[in-house]
Structures are given as structure tokens and as C-alpha cells.
Amino acid sequence: MTRAALADYLHAHGETDVRGALSGGWGTLQFYGIGYHEMFPKPARVIPETRYVAIGASFLNGSVSPFRPDEQGNLVSEEERINYLAAYRARIPEATFGNAIFLIA
């Protein structure tokens, strides 16, 4: 029930959207009234700013990062892939859900 707990927390803080890097059907957050905006870039897509970022542990440590080729077919380097979310690693999460999802303000 981590999705429900995350949604409840966001609602309690007046939020209806979250940027994130989560696996396993997080698009279902919409059923809890939360818009989920994936943090990984897609061609010609702007990722909206949100107050919170929800990041799964595997994404945070760099072991999972679903990068696709850009418009020219180029891939990011292995180092870029692993460190894409590195800026969030040293930040203290405001809340943690299921010992696997970190919510960072």
C-alpha cells in the first residue's frame, strides 16, 4: 500500500502532482488523485516542476535508469546513467514509504 500512503501524504500536504522515478505501475497514482510525472527525459517532452520528487531506492542508487536513445539515436554513457539522480542521494528525504520510496522536497 505504498502508493496509497504516498498519495495520502501528498494530499495531506496540499499536493496533487509529483515528479518521480518509480517502477511497478506508479501510473496508478492517478487513481488516488495524484498526477505522476516521470523524471526521465523523452524527446520534446517537458517535465513539470513539482514540490516533491518521489524516487525508488533502485533509481536513487543508479542501478535502474530507463534511458532511451535521443532523437539522433544517441545513448547516455554508463556513468551518466548511473549518476542521473546523484544530486538527490545526499538529500534527506522528508518521508519514506515502504523502506523503498524516498520523498524529497
N, CA, C and O atoms as CSV, one atom per row, in Angstrom:
chain,resi,resn,atom,element,x,y,z
A,1,MET,N,N,0.810,-1.199,0.000
A,1,MET,CA,C,0.000,0.000,0.000
A,1,MET,C,C,0.853,1.262,0.000
A,1,MET,O,O,0.401,2.317,0.444
A,2,THR,N,N,2.081,1.161,-0.494
A,2,THR,CA,C,2.935,2.347,-0.507
A,2,THR,C,C,2.371,3.437,-1.408
A,2,THR,O,O,2.548,4.624,-1.134
A,3,ARG,N,N,1.687,3.037,-2.487
A,3,ARG,CA,C,1.078,4.054,-3.361
A,3,ARG,C,C,0.042,4.858,-2.607
A,3,ARG,O,O,0.015,6.085,-2.698
A,4,ALA,N,N,-0.804,4.179,-1.870
A,4,ALA,CA,C,-1.842,4.857,-1.102
A,4,ALA,C,C,-1.215,5.750,-0.033
A,4,ALA,O,O,-1.668,6.876,0.174
A,5,ALA,N,N,-0.181,5.262,0.643
A,5,ALA,CA,C,0.485,6.055,1.679
A,5,ALA,C,C,1.142,7.289,1.077
A,5,ALA,O,O,1.054,8.378,1.644
A,6,LEU,N,N,1.798,7.127,-0.063
A,6,LEU,CA,C,2.405,8.266,-0.750
A,6,LEU,C,C,1.333,9.268,-1.147
A,6,LEU,O,O,1.495,10.467,-0.921
A,7,ALA,N,N,0.254,8.800,-1.729
A,7,ALA,CA,C,-0.835,9.692,-2.150
A,7,ALA,C,C,-1.449,10.399,-0.943
A,7,ALA,O,O,-1.722,11.598,-1.001
A,8,ASP,N,N,-1.667,9.671,0.139
A,8,ASP,CA,C,-2.226,10.283,1.342
A,8,ASP,C,C,-1.316,11.386,1.868
A,8,ASP,O,O,-1.786,12.454,2.259
A,9,TYR,N,N,-0.021,11.125,1.876
A,9,TYR,CA,C,0.941,12.119,2.358
A,9,TYR,C,C,0.901,13.364,1.482
A,9,TYR,O,O,0.859,14.487,1.984
A,10,LEU,N,N,0.914,13.155,0.174
A,10,LEU,CA,C,0.892,14.296,-0.749
A,10,LEU,C,C,-0.388,15.104,-0.584
A,10,LEU,O,O,-0.343,16.333,-0.533
A,11,HIS,N,N,-1.520,14.431,-0.499
A,11,HIS,CA,C,-2.796,15.133,-0.302
A,11,HIS,C,C,-2.781,15.924,1.005
A,11,HIS,O,O,-3.254,17.060,1.052
A,12,ALA,N,N,-2.235,15.324,2.065
A,12,ALA,CA,C,-2.183,15.987,3.371
A,12,ALA,C,C,-1.338,17.259,3.328
A,12,ALA,O,O,-1.493,18.153,4.160
A,13,HIS,N,N,-0.435,17.322,2.336
A,13,HIS,CA,C,0.426,18.495,2.175
A,13,HIS,C,C,-0.024,19.377,1.011
A,13,HIS,O,O,0.732,20.220,0.528
A,14,GLY,N,N,-1.272,19.167,0.566
A,14,GLY,CA,C,-1.859,20.020,-0.460
A,14,GLY,C,C,-1.337,19.804,-1.863
A,14,GLY,O,O,-1.458,20.688,-2.712
A,15,GLU,N,N,-0.760,18.650,-2.120
A,15,GLU,CA,C,-0.175,18.368,-3.433
A,15,GLU,C,C,-1.047,17.415,-4.238
A,15,GLU,O,O,-1.670,16.507,-3.688
A,16,THR,N,N,-1.080,17.635,-5.547
A,16,THR,CA,C,-1.829,16.751,-6.441
A,16,THR,C,C,-0.954,16.200,-7.568
A,16,THR,O,O,-1.434,15.461,-8.427
A,17,ASP,N,N,0.328,16.562,-7.563
A,17,ASP,CA,C,1.270,16.093,-8.584
A,17,ASP,C,C,2.609,15.795,-7.939
A,17,ASP,O,O,2.982,16.404,-6.936
A,18,VAL,N,N,3.329,14.849,-8.529
A,18,VAL,CA,C,4.668,14.520,-8.060
A,18,VAL,C,C,5.513,14.121,-9.264
A,18,VAL,O,O,5.044,13.417,-10.158
A,19,ARG,N,N,6.769,14.581,-9.278
A,19,ARG,CA,C,7.744,14.069,-10.241
A,19,ARG,C,C,8.358,12.844,-9.607
A,19,ARG,O,O,8.477,12.761,-8.384
A,20,GLY,N,N,8.746,11.894,-10.432
A,20,GLY,CA,C,9.298,10.709,-9.811
A,20,GLY,C,C,10.075,9.797,-10.717
A,20,GLY,O,O,10.078,9.923,-11.942
A,21,ALA,N,N,10.738,8.868,-10.052
A,21,ALA,CA,C,11.448,7.772,-10.695
A,21,ALA,C,C,11.061,6.539,-9.896
A,21,ALA,O,O,11.739,6.158,-8.942
A,22,LEU,N,N,9.967,5.927,-10.301
A,22,LEU,CA,C,9.407,4.788,-9.581
A,22,LEU,C,C,9.063,3.690,-10.567
A,22,LEU,O,O,8.689,3.964,-11.707
A,23,SER,N,N,9.188,2.463,-10.131
A,23,SER,CA,C,8.834,1.344,-11.006
A,23,SER,C,C,7.569,0.668,-10.509
A,23,SER,O,O,7.105,0.929,-9.398
A,24,GLY,N,N,7.026,-0.189,-11.331
A,24,GLY,CA,C,5.921,-1.021,-10.905
A,24,GLY,C,C,4.548,-0.382,-10.888
A,24,GLY,O,O,3.849,-0.441,-9.876
A,25,GLY,N,N,4.158,0.221,-11.982
A,25,GLY,CA,C,2.789,0.695,-12.081
A,25,GLY,C,C,2.458,1.963,-11.333
A,25,GLY,O,O,1.336,2.126,-10.854
A,26,TRP,N,N,3.415,2.862,-11.225
A,26,TRP,CA,C,3.164,4.097,-10.483
A,26,TRP,C,C,2.226,5.024,-11.212
A,26,TRP,O,O,1.780,6.025,-10.650
A,27,GLY,N,N,1.922,4.711,-12.444
A,27,GLY,CA,C,0.900,5.469,-13.142
A,27,GLY,C,C,-0.441,5.349,-12.446
A,27,GLY,O,O,-1.340,6.162,-12.666
A,28,THR,N,N,-0.576,4.319,-11.593
A,28,THR,CA,C,-1.826,4.155,-10.860
A,28,THR,C,C,-2.012,5.202,-9.781
A,28,THR,O,O,-3.066,5.244,-9.147
A,29,LEU,N,N,-1.029,6.039,-9.558
A,29,LEU,CA,C,-1.220,7.146,-8.612
A,29,LEU,C,C,-2.389,8.022,-9.032
A,29,LEU,O,O,-3.011,8.680,-8.199
A,30,GLN,N,N,-2.686,8.029,-10.328
A,30,GLN,CA,C,-3.820,8.823,-10.807
A,30,GLN,C,C,-5.126,8.370,-10.162
A,30,GLN,O,O,-6.035,9.181,-9.985
A,31,PHE,N,N,-5.237,7.087,-9.807
A,31,PHE,CA,C,-6.446,6.583,-9.163
A,31,PHE,C,C,-6.595,7.100,-7.732
A,31,PHE,O,O,-7.671,7.032,-7.137
A,32,TYR,N,N,-5.495,7.615,-7.201
A,32,TYR,CA,C,-5.510,8.232,-5.879
A,32,TYR,C,C,-5.548,9.761,-5.989
A,32,TYR,O,O,-5.415,10.464,-4.987
A,33,GLY,N,N,-5.729,10.261,-7.199
A,33,GLY,CA,C,-5.820,11.706,-7.401
A,33,GLY,C,C,-4.488,12.417,-7.471
A,33,GLY,O,O,-4.419,13.624,-7.240
A,34,ILE,N,N,-3.416,11.683,-7.790
A,34,ILE,CA,C,-2.076,12.265,-7.892
A,34,ILE,C,C,-1.561,12.105,-9.318
A,34,ILE,O,O,-1.535,11.000,-9.860
A,35,GLY,N,N,-1.156,13.207,-9.914
A,35,GLY,CA,C,-0.529,13.157,-11.237
A,35,GLY,C,C,0.935,12.761,-11.080
A,35,GLY,O,O,1.663,13.367,-10.293
A,36,TYR,N,N,1.367,11.748,-11.825
A,36,TYR,CA,C,2.751,11.263,-11.753
A,36,TYR,C,C,3.482,11.659,-13.024
A,36,TYR,O,O,3.029,11.359,-14.128
A,37,HIS,N,N,4.619,12.339,-12.863
A,37,HIS,CA,C,5.414,12.822,-13.987
A,37,HIS,C,C,6.804,12.187,-13.915
A,37,HIS,O,O,7.619,12.549,-13.067
A,38,GLU,N,N,7.060,11.244,-14.807
A,38,GLU,CA,C,8.338,10.535,-14.836
A,38,GLU,C,C,9.484,11.501,-15.081
A,38,GLU,O,O,9.390,12.386,-15.932
A,39,MET,N,N,10.570,11.329,-14.330
A,39,MET,CA,C,11.713,12.247,-14.405
A,39,MET,C,C,12.681,11.959,-15.545
A,39,MET,O,O,13.599,12.745,-15.779
A,40,PHE,N,N,12.501,10.872,-16.244
A,40,PHE,CA,C,13.449,10.550,-17.301
A,40,PHE,C,C,13.020,11.212,-18.600
A,40,PHE,O,O,11.857,11.123,-18.994
A,41,PRO,N,N,13.956,11.873,-19.264
A,41,PRO,CA,C,13.607,12.672,-20.441
A,41,PRO,C,C,13.130,11.843,-21.624
A,41,PRO,O,O,13.626,10.750,-21.898
A,42,LYS,N,N,12.161,12.401,-22.299
A,42,LYS,CA,C,11.679,11.844,-23.559
A,42,LYS,C,C,11.720,12.986,-24.557
A,42,LYS,O,O,11.530,14.141,-24.175
A,43,PRO,N,N,11.963,12.694,-25.818
A,43,PRO,CA,C,12.067,13.761,-26.816
A,43,PRO,C,C,10.851,14.691,-26.793
A,43,PRO,O,O,9.705,14.245,-26.741
A,44,ALA,N,N,11.131,15.981,-26.833
A,44,ALA,CA,C,10.118,17.038,-26.938
A,44,ALA,C,C,9.095,16.999,-25.805
A,44,ALA,O,O,7.939,17.374,-26.003
A,45,ARG,N,N,9.504,16.556,-24.636
A,45,ARG,CA,C,8.588,16.497,-23.500
A,45,ARG,C,C,9.164,17.294,-22.346
A,45,ARG,O,O,10.316,17.098,-21.958
A,46,VAL,N,N,8.371,18.181,-21.805
A,46,VAL,CA,C,8.777,18.986,-20.663
A,46,VAL,C,C,8.244,18.325,-19.397
A,46,VAL,O,O,7.058,18.004,-19.309
A,47,ILE,N,N,9.110,18.126,-18.431
A,47,ILE,CA,C,8.714,17.540,-17.163
A,47,ILE,C,C,8.356,18.699,-16.229
A,47,ILE,O,O,9.210,19.537,-15.940
A,48,PRO,N,N,7.113,18.760,-15.755
A,48,PRO,CA,C,6.717,19.889,-14.909
A,48,PRO,C,C,7.428,19.876,-13.560
A,48,PRO,O,O,7.762,18.815,-13.031
A,49,GLU,N,N,7.651,21.057,-13.017
A,49,GLU,CA,C,8.208,21.174,-11.672
A,49,GLU,C,C,7.116,20.833,-10.666
A,49,GLU,O,O,5.954,21.191,-10.856
A,50,THR,N,N,7.488,20.152,-9.614
A,50,THR,CA,C,6.570,19.843,-8.522
A,50,THR,C,C,7.298,20.104,-7.212
A,50,THR,O,O,8.527,20.165,-7.176
A,51,ARG,N,N,6.542,20.256,-6.151
A,51,ARG,CA,C,7.154,20.499,-4.838
A,51,ARG,C,C,7.976,19.303,-4.390
A,51,ARG,O,O,9.041,19.460,-3.794
A,52,TYR,N,N,7.474,18.095,-4.682
A,52,TYR,CA,C,8.129,16.874,-4.228
A,52,TYR,C,C,8.608,16.021,-5.395
A,52,TYR,O,O,8.079,16.075,-6.506
A,53,VAL,N,N,9.637,15.227,-5.090
A,53,VAL,CA,C,10.148,14.220,-6.008
A,53,VAL,C,C,10.131,12.898,-5.256
A,53,VAL,O,O,10.674,12.808,-4.155
A,54,ALA,N,N,9.518,11.875,-5.831
A,54,ALA,CA,C,9.466,10.540,-5.234
A,54,ALA,C,C,10.403,9.626,-6.024
A,54,ALA,O,O,10.228,9.429,-7.227
A,55,ILE,N,N,11.399,9.074,-5.331
A,55,ILE,CA,C,12.409,8.267,-6.013
A,55,ILE,C,C,12.524,6.908,-5.338
A,55,ILE,O,O,12.692,6.813,-4.122
A,56,GLY,N,N,12.430,5.856,-6.152
A,56,GLY,CA,C,12.629,4.498,-5.655
A,56,GLY,C,C,14.100,4.253,-5.379
A,56,GLY,O,O,14.967,4.839,-6.028
A,57,ALA,N,N,14.381,3.383,-4.413
A,57,ALA,CA,C,15.754,3.106,-3.993
A,57,ALA,C,C,16.644,2.655,-5.150
A,57,ALA,O,O,17.795,3.083,-5.236
A,58,SER,N,N,16.144,1.811,-6.028
A,58,SER,CA,C,16.963,1.315,-7.146
A,58,SER,C,C,17.306,2.420,-8.137
A,58,SER,O,O,18.371,2.395,-8.755
A,59,PHE,N,N,16.414,3.380,-8.289
A,59,PHE,CA,C,16.709,4.523,-9.148
A,59,PHE,C,C,17.707,5.445,-8.453
A,59,PHE,O,O,18.627,5.961,-9.087
A,60,LEU,N,N,17.525,5.647,-7.165
A,60,LEU,CA,C,18.380,6.555,-6.415
A,60,LEU,C,C,19.825,6.075,-6.403
A,60,LEU,O,O,20.745,6.885,-6.517
A,61,ASN,N,N,20.037,4.773,-6.267
A,61,ASN,CA,C,21.414,4.270,-6.233
A,61,ASN,C,C,22.005,4.060,-7.629
A,61,ASN,O,O,23.177,3.705,-7.757
A,62,GLY,N,N,21.214,4.275,-8.660
A,62,GLY,CA,C,21.723,4.209,-10.029
A,62,GLY,C,C,21.677,2.842,-10.675
A,62,GLY,O,O,22.136,2.681,-11.806
A,63,SER,N,N,21.132,1.848,-9.983
A,63,SER,CA,C,21.119,0.518,-10.581
A,63,SER,C,C,20.047,0.371,-11.654
A,63,SER,O,O,20.130,-0.520,-12.499
A,64,VAL,N,N,19.042,1.240,-11.626
A,64,VAL,CA,C,17.968,1.210,-12.620
A,64,VAL,C,C,17.774,2.623,-13.154
A,64,VAL,O,O,17.501,3.546,-12.388
A,65,SER,N,N,17.911,2.791,-14.440
A,65,SER,CA,C,17.630,4.076,-15.080
A,65,SER,C,C,17.246,3.796,-16.528
A,65,SER,O,O,18.097,3.421,-17.334
A,66,PRO,N,N,15.973,3.976,-16.861
A,66,PRO,CA,C,15.468,3.589,-18.182
A,66,PRO,C,C,15.694,4.635,-19.276
A,66,PRO,O,O,14.745,5.268,-19.738
A,67,PHE,N,N,16.921,4.809,-19.678
A,67,PHE,CA,C,17.188,5.786,-20.729
A,67,PHE,C,C,16.977,5.188,-22.100
A,67,PHE,O,O,17.344,4.043,-22.362
A,68,ARG,N,N,16.389,5.966,-22.954
A,68,ARG,CA,C,16.161,5.586,-24.346
A,68,ARG,C,C,17.066,6.444,-25.224
A,68,ARG,O,O,17.540,7.489,-24.779
A,69,PRO,N,N,17.306,6.030,-26.433
A,69,PRO,CA,C,18.107,6.880,-27.326
A,69,PRO,C,C,17.410,8.226,-27.552
A,69,PRO,O,O,16.182,8.307,-27.557
A,70,ASP,N,N,18.220,9.287,-27.740
A,70,ASP,CA,C,17.645,10.597,-28.039
A,70,ASP,C,C,17.207,10.653,-29.500
A,70,ASP,O,O,17.230,9.641,-30.201
A,71,GLU,N,N,16.809,11.836,-29.954
A,71,GLU,CA,C,16.289,11.980,-31.320
A,71,GLU,C,C,17.290,11.540,-32.392
A,71,GLU,O,O,16.899,11.131,-33.485
A,72,GLN,N,N,18.594,11.628,-32.067
A,72,GLN,CA,C,19.631,11.215,-33.012
A,72,GLN,C,C,20.086,9.768,-32.812
A,72,GLN,O,O,21.002,9.304,-33.491
A,73,GLY,N,N,19.452,9.060,-31.888
A,73,GLY,CA,C,19.808,7.668,-31.637
A,73,GLY,C,C,20.954,7.489,-30.664
A,73,GLY,O,O,21.455,6.377,-30.497
A,74,ASN,N,N,21.384,8.580,-30.010
A,74,ASN,CA,C,22.497,8.513,-29.063
A,74,ASN,C,C,22.027,8.055,-27.690
A,74,ASN,O,O,20.944,8.428,-27.239
A,75,LEU,N,N,22.836,7.257,-27.040
A,75,LEU,CA,C,22.564,6.828,-25.673
A,75,LEU,C,C,23.456,7.601,-24.710
A,75,LEU,O,O,24.526,8.072,-25.096
A,76,VAL,N,N,23.022,7.733,-23.460
A,76,VAL,CA,C,23.884,8.345,-22.454
A,76,VAL,C,C,24.950,7.335,-22.063
A,76,VAL,O,O,24.774,6.130,-22.243
A,77,SER,N,N,26.057,7.836,-21.526
A,77,SER,CA,C,27.121,6.928,-21.095
A,77,SER,C,C,26.673,6.188,-19.839
A,77,SER,O,O,25.714,6.588,-19.180
A,78,GLU,N,N,27.373,5.111,-19.518
A,78,GLU,CA,C,27.054,4.338,-18.316
A,78,GLU,C,C,27.184,5.219,-17.066
A,78,GLU,O,O,26.359,5.132,-16.157
A,79,GLU,N,N,28.195,6.047,-17.023
A,79,GLU,CA,C,28.391,6.945,-15.879
A,79,GLU,C,C,27.240,7.953,-15.760
A,79,GLU,O,O,26.748,8.210,-14.662
A,80,GLU,N,N,26.819,8.516,-16.887
A,80,GLU,CA,C,25.693,9.459,-16.864
A,80,GLU,C,C,24.411,8.761,-16.399
A,80,GLU,O,O,23.630,9.325,-15.633
A,81,ARG,N,N,24.210,7.542,-16.868
A,81,ARG,CA,C,23.015,6.780,-16.481
A,81,ARG,C,C,22.999,6.531,-14.975
A,81,ARG,O,O,21.993,6.785,-14.312
A,82,ILE,N,N,24.102,6.039,-14.442
A,82,ILE,CA,C,24.193,5.716,-13.019
A,82,ILE,C,C,24.039,6.967,-12.159
A,82,ILE,O,O,23.450,6.906,-11.080
A,83,ASN,N,N,24.557,8.084,-12.619
A,83,ASN,CA,C,24.565,9.300,-11.808
A,83,ASN,C,C,23.478,10.308,-12.163
A,83,ASN,O,O,23.531,11.450,-11.708
A,84,TYR,N,N,22.504,9.914,-12.956
A,84,TYR,CA,C,21.451,10.841,-13.373
A,84,TYR,C,C,20.722,11.460,-12.177
A,84,TYR,O,O,20.377,12.641,-12.211
A,85,LEU,N,N,20.490,10.687,-11.138
A,85,LEU,CA,C,19.783,11.188,-9.954
A,85,LEU,C,C,20.725,11.400,-8.768
A,85,LEU,O,O,20.265,11.495,-7.630
A,86,ALA,N,N,22.019,11.476,-9.015
A,86,ALA,CA,C,23.009,11.605,-7.945
A,86,ALA,C,C,22.778,12.826,-7.066
A,86,ALA,O,O,23.091,12.789,-5.876
A,87,ALA,N,N,22.246,13.892,-7.614
A,87,ALA,CA,C,22.018,15.113,-6.833
A,87,ALA,C,C,21.053,14.878,-5.676
A,87,ALA,O,O,21.053,15.640,-4.709
A,88,TYR,N,N,20.233,13.837,-5.761
A,88,TYR,CA,C,19.263,13.543,-4.706
A,88,TYR,C,C,19.811,12.607,-3.638
A,88,TYR,O,O,19.201,12.473,-2.577
A,89,ARG,N,N,20.933,11.963,-3.885
A,89,ARG,CA,C,21.453,10.946,-2.962
A,89,ARG,C,C,21.836,11.493,-1.599
A,89,ARG,O,O,21.632,10.823,-0.587
A,90,ALA,N,N,22.380,12.685,-1.555
A,90,ALA,CA,C,22.829,13.251,-0.283
A,90,ALA,C,C,21.723,14.011,0.448
A,90,ALA,O,O,21.923,14.460,1.576
A,91,ARG,N,N,20.593,14.154,-0.168
A,91,ARG,CA,C,19.493,14.899,0.454
A,91,ARG,C,C,18.706,14.003,1.407
A,91,ARG,O,O,18.512,12.817,1.143
A,92,ILE,N,N,18.267,14.575,2.492
A,92,ILE,CA,C,17.494,13.828,3.484
A,92,ILE,C,C,16.040,13.830,3.055
A,92,ILE,O,O,15.454,14.895,2.860
A,93,PRO,N,N,15.441,12.642,2.902
A,93,PRO,CA,C,14.038,12.603,2.479
A,93,PRO,C,C,13.117,13.162,3.565
A,93,PRO,O,O,13.370,13.009,4.760
A,94,GLU,N,N,12.054,13.806,3.121
A,94,GLU,CA,C,11.049,14.302,4.057
A,94,GLU,C,C,10.220,13.145,4.597
A,94,GLU,O,O,9.763,13.174,5.740
A,95,ALA,N,N,10.033,12.134,3.767
A,95,ALA,CA,C,9.278,10.953,4.175
A,95,ALA,C,C,9.784,9.756,3.380
A,95,ALA,O,O,10.328,9.903,2.286
A,96,THR,N,N,9.596,8.571,3.950
A,96,THR,CA,C,9.964,7.319,3.291
A,96,THR,C,C,8.764,6.391,3.360
A,96,THR,O,O,8.067,6.337,4.373
A,97,PHE,N,N,8.527,5.664,2.281
A,97,PHE,CA,C,7.378,4.759,2.198
A,97,PHE,C,C,7.865,3.361,1.864
A,97,PHE,O,O,8.566,3.164,0.871
A,98,GLY,N,N,7.497,2.388,2.691
A,98,GLY,CA,C,7.863,1.003,2.446
A,98,GLY,C,C,9.355,0.762,2.409
A,98,GLY,O,O,9.798,-0.201,1.784
A,99,ASN,N,N,10.129,1.584,3.043
A,99,ASN,CA,C,11.593,1.478,3.045
A,99,ASN,C,C,12.192,1.443,1.647
A,99,ASN,O,O,13.325,0.999,1.461
A,100,ALA,N,N,11.422,1.916,0.657
A,100,ALA,CA,C,11.927,1.846,-0.712
A,100,ALA,C,C,11.661,3.099,-1.535
A,100,ALA,O,O,12.256,3.268,-2.599
A,101,ILE,N,N,10.789,3.972,-1.071
A,101,ILE,CA,C,10.464,5.184,-1.811
A,101,ILE,C,C,10.811,6.375,-0.938
A,101,ILE,O,O,10.360,6.490,0.202
A,102,PHE,N,N,11.610,7.242,-1.493
A,102,PHE,CA,C,12.063,8.424,-0.770
A,102,PHE,C,C,11.394,9.652,-1.360
A,102,PHE,O,O,11.466,9.892,-2.565
A,103,LEU,N,N,10.747,10.424,-0.508
A,103,LEU,CA,C,10.076,11.641,-0.949
A,103,LEU,C,C,10.936,12.823,-0.540
A,103,LEU,O,O,11.176,13.058,0.645
A,104,ILE,N,N,11.394,13.560,-1.540
A,104,ILE,CA,C,12.341,14.647,-1.324
A,104,ILE,C,C,11.677,15.960,-1.735
A,104,ILE,O,O,11.088,16.070,-2.810
A,105,ALA,N,N,11.787,16.947,-0.855
A,105,ALA,CA,C,11.210,18.268,-1.149
A,105,ALA,C,C,12.237,19.120,-1.878
A,105,ALA,O,O,11.956,20.269,-2.219
